[in-house]
Amino acid sequence: MSPRPLRVGLIGAGAIAAAHARLLDEARGVELVAVCDVALARAEALAAPRGAHASTGWEDVLEAGADAVLVCTPPLHHRAPAVAALAAGVAVDLEK
């Protein structure tokens, strides 16, 4: 029996998030489950080809059952999703 994949969410869907998504595509045992961005079309562009949920709210990424999130937002918008994810026991990778 193989282990369950690591479920990852992207918070922000700009250029750096797209680079992370490509790396996640190559990783074994990883599943992209949700992508959010203030521009829904940008979130959908990363999510749809990977079968992930797209939304405009970072809370949706946590509700999608992510085990880890990559916070790829501008620095001014890092705190709220990072703190909420950590409080929920979700691992956080925070872009500088």
C-alpha positions as CSV (number, residue, x, y, z in Angstrom):
1,M,0.0,0.0,0.0
2,S,1.5,3.3,-1.0
3,P,1.3,6.3,1.3
4,R,-1.2,9.1,0.7
5,P,0.2,12.0,-1.4
6,L,1.3,15.2,0.3
7,R,-1.6,17.6,-0.5
8,V,-0.3,21.1,-1.3
9,G,-2.0,24.4,-1.8
10,L,-0.8,27.5,-3.5
11,I,-1.7,30.9,-2.0
12,G,-1.1,33.3,-4.8
13,A,-0.9,32.4,-8.5
14,G,1.7,34.8,-10.0
15,A,5.0,34.0,-11.7
16,I,6.7,32.4,-8.6
17,A,3.6,30.3,-7.9
18,A,3.6,29.0,-11.5
19,A,7.3,28.0,-11.1
20,H,6.4,26.1,-7.9
21,A,3.5,24.4,-9.6
22,R,5.8,23.2,-12.3
23,L,8.2,21.8,-9.7
24,L,5.3,20.1,-7.9
25,D,4.3,18.5,-11.2
26,E,7.6,16.7,-11.2
27,A,7.6,15.7,-7.5
28,R,6.6,12.2,-6.6
29,G,3.9,11.7,-3.9
30,V,2.7,15.3,-4.2
31,E,-0.8,16.5,-5.2
32,L,-1.8,20.1,-5.8
33,V,-5.2,20.4,-4.3
34,A,-6.0,24.1,-4.4
35,V,-4.8,27.5,-5.8
36,C,-6.1,30.9,-4.8
37,D,-5.4,34.4,-6.1
38,V,-7.3,37.7,-6.1
39,A,-7.6,37.1,-9.9
40,L,-9.7,34.0,-10.3
41,A,-8.6,33.5,-13.9
42,R,-5.0,33.3,-12.7
43,A,-5.8,30.7,-10.1
44,E,-7.8,28.7,-12.6
45,A,-4.9,28.7,-15.0
46,L,-2.7,26.9,-12.5
47,A,-5.4,24.8,-10.9
48,A,-7.4,23.4,-13.9
49,P,-4.7,21.5,-15.7
50,R,-3.8,19.8,-12.4
51,G,-7.3,19.0,-11.3
52,A,-7.1,21.4,-8.3
53,H,-9.7,23.7,-6.9
54,A,-9.4,27.4,-7.8
55,S,-10.7,30.3,-5.7
56,T,-10.1,33.9,-4.7
57,G,-9.8,33.2,-1.0
58,W,-6.8,31.7,0.8
59,E,-9.2,30.2,3.4
60,D,-10.5,27.9,0.6
61,V,-7.0,26.4,0.3
62,L,-7.0,25.4,4.0
63,E,-10.6,24.0,3.6
64,A,-9.4,21.9,0.7
65,G,-7.4,19.8,3.1
66,A,-3.9,20.9,2.2
67,D,-1.1,19.4,4.3
68,A,1.2,22.2,3.3
69,V,0.8,25.6,1.6
70,L,3.2,27.7,-0.4
71,V,2.4,31.4,0.4
72,C,3.4,33.2,-2.9
73,T,1.6,36.5,-2.2
74,P,3.2,39.9,-2.0
75,P,4.9,40.4,1.4
76,L,2.1,42.7,2.7
77,H,-0.3,39.7,2.4
78,H,1.8,37.0,3.9
79,R,0.8,37.2,7.5
80,A,-2.9,36.2,7.6
81,P,-2.7,33.0,5.6
82,A,0.6,31.9,7.1
83,V,-0.6,32.4,10.7
84,A,-3.9,30.7,10.0
85,A,-2.2,27.7,8.2
86,L,0.3,27.3,11.1
87,A,-2.5,27.5,13.7
88,A,-4.3,24.7,11.7
89,G,-1.2,22.5,11.8
90,V,-0.5,23.0,8.1
91,A,3.1,23.3,7.0
92,V,4.0,26.6,5.5
93,D,6.6,27.7,2.9
94,L,6.7,31.4,2.9
95,E,8.1,33.4,-0.1
96,K,10.2,36.4,0.9
